[in-house]
Amino acid sequence: MNPMAKRVSRFGTTIFTEMTALANEYQAVNLGQGVPDFPTPPFLRQAAANAIEAGINQYAPGNGRSRLRTALADKMARVYGLSVDPDKEIIVMQGATEAIFATIMGLIDPGDEVIVLEPCYDSYVPSIIMAGGIPRYYTLRPPDWAIKRERLATLFTPRTRLILLNTPHNPTGKLFGHEELTIVAELCQQHDVIAVVDEVYEHIVFDGRSHLPLATLPGMANRTVTISSLGKTFNATGWKVGWAIAAPEITQAIFRAHQFITFCGAAPLQEAAAAALSVADEYYTELREMYQRKRDMLVQILTDAGIRPFTPQGTYFIMADISQFGFADDISFCRYLTTEIGVAAIPPGSFYHNPADGAHFARFAFCKTDAALEEAAKRLQKLPH
């Protein structure tokens, strides 16, 4: 008997797990998985310790601790001018990944179609498939990774239920601006479609740009699910504190799935997250400045090594063109890079429904210490030029 259910049999092990194991085996500088190798801010660690000592150690409410939901509503108003009801329009979940899964499970039925912009984070499509949905793909193309109205419009059908968008975009580093988001907004309203927007890199944007939430566009507040998390902004990826913000009728649907997935997350970490979201906006400025410096550093390192990077507008990832090295595909290049050069990257073919679309790219992360980036620079000089 094969015990594995058909719904998961095709998924395999994530590429992050595979490349991290390979990096560990060969003691490579890991520029693959997007895990910061510098510490969570001291004030946030102390806030978690204080919450534990204060006895906040039992189940949190299913929709999240009140203080965190209030802090989220305050932040959305302060930063984006969005009015959000903390009791009816916010659900706190186990990271953005659970928020994406619960949203899809709560909003689509078998046979519904979901438009996905690819390359995309690797949990999106499995979530759609497990819910019985049908993914429909819009492939972003370099160098500008643009949304074109004519191409996107062809994907909307009477069966389209959701469009799933990530901005700033992993893995390309694209920050979608007003013009492209307006295309999405108008098509959603024309076809009565809900937009699910993964905004976990919302505060990591560069060159004076600003993140624009789709929910702020005319007509979109009541048909957008805004998903974000604590991990990327506060170097706390292991805490798995995320949230979804949407109109009450949408939030209710998401909650009905969430209650049977995890029900709630860690109460003391949610209390600490509330403290994090109350920090002065100077923190976000310092975060952007730090990551822009690291971005510029890695762009130069890759260029000097003969790799052709696409300079990102946001996130802490760089997509790069590796076609000049003559490898069969991205997997063979990244395995070579890890085992022979001592630097790990992610082969992004797994972010496409047709892996061949990512065969000439590699994704590098710069959420690393300067020492790690400098060591990577030394090793990458061994690449044939």
N, C-alpha and C positions, 0 to 999 in steps of 0.2 A: 504493500500500500504506500502510495506517495502522500505524506501527510500535508504537503504544502497546498494552500488554497490557490486556485487559478488566478485570483485577483492580484496576488503578489509574486507569482512564479516568474514573471518576466522582468522584475525590477533589478535583481542582482544587488551586489554590494556597492555603496556609493563610491564615486571616484575619490572623494575626500578621504575615506577610510583607506582605500588602496594606496593613494599617494603618500599619506602620512606614515603608513606602515613602511613603505619603501624608503622614505626620508629617514625614518628612525634607524632602519637597518643599515643604511649607508652613511649615517651621520651627516646628512646633507643640511645645508641652511634651508629651512622650510619657508619658502615664499609661496607656498601653495594654499593651504587652508587659511581662511581669514580670521585667525585667532591672534589678538594682540599679545606680544610677548613682554609687555610692560604692565605694571600693576594697576588694579582698580584704584581710583582716587582714595586717599586716606579718609576723607570725610564720609565717603559712602561705606567703606568697610566699618567705620566706627558706628554709623547709623544702624547697620545690620546688627552689630554686637549689642548696641543699646536696646534694640527691639527684642532681641533674645533675652537679655537680662530683665527687661520689663515684663516678661511673661507672654509676649505675643508669639505663641508657639502652637496654637491649636488651629483648626481649620479656618481659613479665610472664607468670607461669603463667596458664593459661586460666581458672582460678577466682579469680585475683587474688593479689597478693603476700601472703606469709604474715603479715608484720607488720600489714598492714591488716586481714586477716581476724581476726587475734587481737585487734586493737584494737576491731573491731566486736563480737566476742563479749563482750569485757570491758564495752563500753558497754551492750549489751543487758542484761547481768547487773546492772550498777551502776544504770542508770536505770529499768529495767522489771522486774527480777527474773526475766528469762528466761534459761534455761541453753541455750546454743547451742554446737554443736561447730564450731570454726572451719575444720576440714578437710573436713567432710562436709555442712554445712548452710548454707554461705555461698558465693555466687558474686558476684564483683566484675565490673561491666559498664560499658559506655559510657553512663553516666547512667541515670536511672530510665526514660527512654523506651525504651532498648534492653532494660532489664530487663522492662518490660511486654510488649514484642514477643516476646522470647525465651520468656517464661513462657507466653504464649498459644500460640505456635508449638509449644512442647514439651508442652502439656497437652491441647490439643483436636484433635479430628479433624473433617473436613468433616461438616456436619450437626449437630454439637454446639451446644447453646445456651449463651449467656453472658448473664447478667443484668447490666445496666449501670445505675447510678444516674446520671441526667442532671438538669441540665446536667453535662457532663463534659469533661475535657481532650481535645483533639481527636485524639489519637493512638489512643485506646482502640478506637473502632469500626473504623477502617481496619485495625488489627492483627487484630481478630476476623475481618473480611471476608477479608483476605489469607490467613488460616489456614483459610478455608472454613467458619467458624462463623456462627452466626445470633445477632445481638444481640437481646435482649429488654429493653425499657426500663421502668424505674421512674422516673417524673418527680417530682422534688422540687418542692414548691410553697411560695411565700412565705406568711406571713412567717417561719415557723419551719423550713422545709425538712425536715420530719420524715419518718422512716420509720414507716409504719403496717403492722402485722403483716398485716391482712386483705388489703391491696393487694399487698404484697410476696409473700405466700404464693401468690397466683394465678399468679405468673410461673414458679414451679417446676414442671417437668414431668419425665417420665422421661428426657428428652434433655438436661436441664440439667447442665452439667459444671462451670461456674465462676460465681461472682458477683464482679464487679469494683467495689471500693469505694475511695473517696478520702476520707481524714480526717486532718487538717483539710481541708475540701473547697474545691477550686477549681472554679467561680468564686464560690460563694455565701458562703464564709467559715464554713460550718457546721462545728462540732466535734461529732462523734457521741459520745454518752455511753454509760454502761453499759446503760441501758434499751434503746436502739436497737441497740446492738451485740449485746446478748443476743438480740434478735429475729433478727438475721442468723445468729448462732451456732446457735441452735436449729433454724432452717430448714435450714442447711447440714448439720447432723448428721442431721436427719430425712430429708433427700433425698440424702445422701452426695455433697455438693457441696464443692468446694474454694473457699475465699475468697482472692482476690488483693487485697491492700490497699496502695494507694499512700499512703505516709505521709511524703512529702517535706517537708511543712510541720510536722512533728512538734514542733519546738521553737519555733514561732511561734504561740503561743496566749495569750489575753488574760483579764484580769479575774479572775486567780487560778485559772483552770481548768488542768487537766492533760490531756495527750494520753493516751488509753488504747489500747494496741495490741490488736487483736482476738485476736491469738495468745495473750494472757494469760488469755482467758476459758476456763472449763472445757470440755474436749473439743476445743479449737481449735488447740492447738500443732502437731498433726500434720496439720491440714488447712488451714493458712493459709500463704500466701506473703506475707511482709512485704517491701515494696519501699521504699527510701529513697535519698537521695543526699546529696552534699556541698554541691551548688550553692546551695540556698536558705538553708541554715544559715550558710554561710561566705562568702557573696557571691562565689562562684566558679562561676557557671553555665557558663562557657566551658570548664571543666575536664572536664565530662562524666564524673564519677566517681560511679557508683551501684552498688546491690547488691540482691540478692534473698536472703532468708533463709527456709528452709523445711526440712521433714523430709528425710532423705537420699534417699528414693525420689522425692520431688518435685524436689529439687535436681538429681538425675541427669537427669531428663527435661528440665529447663530447660537444663542444660549441653549436652545433645545438640543443642539448637537454637543456643545461644550460640556454640558452637565453629565454626559455619559462618556466623555473622553477622559477628562481629568477632574472635572468639577471645580477644582481650585488649585492654586499654586501655593508656594511657601509663604506663609503669612509674614514672618519677619523680613523677608526680602522685599515683599510688597511695601511694607512700612518704610524700609530704607529707600525704596524707589521714589516714594513720595518726597522724601528729603532731597533726593537728587534732582527731581523736577522743579524744586523750589530754588535752585541755585540761581545766582545772578546770570544774566545773559552774557556777561564777559566770559563765562566758561565756554560757551559755544564759539565765541570769537577765537579764544586760545586754541580750541580743538581744531578749528579750520586752519589756523595758521600753522599748527604743528603738522597736520597731515599734508598741507600744501608743500611745506618744506620737504617732507619725506617723499611726496609724489615727484617733485622736481629732482630729488636725489636719485630715485630709482629710474626715472625717465632717462637721465644722463648715463646711469650705469648700464642700462640696457642698450642705449645707443652706442656707447663706447665698445660694447661687446659684439656689435654687429647685428643686434636684434632691433626690429623696427616697431617701436611702441606707438599706440594710439593714445595721445595724452588725454587722460580722463578729466571730465568736468566735475565729477563727484565720486563718492565711495572711496574705498582704499584698495582698489584693484586697477591693474593695467592690463588691457588686452594688447598683445603684440603679434606682429606678422613674423612667422618663422619659415615662410616658404623658401627663402633663399638658402636654407641649410640642406634642402634636398631630401628630407626624411619622408617616409611614406605617408605619415599622418601625425597628428598631434600627440597621440599616445606614445609612439616610438620616440619622438623627440623628447618628450617629458621623462620617459624612462631613461633615455641616454643622459639627459641633463642631470638627473638625480644620481644615477649610478656611476657615471664617468666624470662629470664636472663637479658634483657635490652641491647642487642647488636644485631644490624641488619647486616645480610649478604645477599648475592644474591644466590637463588637456581639456579644452572646453567643448569637445565634440559631444560630451554627455549633456551639454546644455541645449542641444538641438535635437529635433525629432529625426533629422537626417544627420548622423554624425559627420558625414563628409563635409557639411557646411562649416564645421569647426576644425577641419583637418590641418589648416595652415595657420592656426593661432595657438598661443599659449597665454594663460592668465597668471599674472604675478601679483602678490599681495605686498603692500608696503606698510602694513600695521605692525612694524617690527622696529626693534631698537636700531639706532644708528650703527652700533657695532655689528649687528647681524647684516645690515645692508652693506656695510663696508667689507665684511668678509665675503658676502656674495659677489661683490664687485671684483675682488681678487680672483675668485674661482671662475667667474664667467670669462675672464681674460683667456682661459684655456680653450674657449670655443674657437673653432677654425674660422678665420676671417676671410 
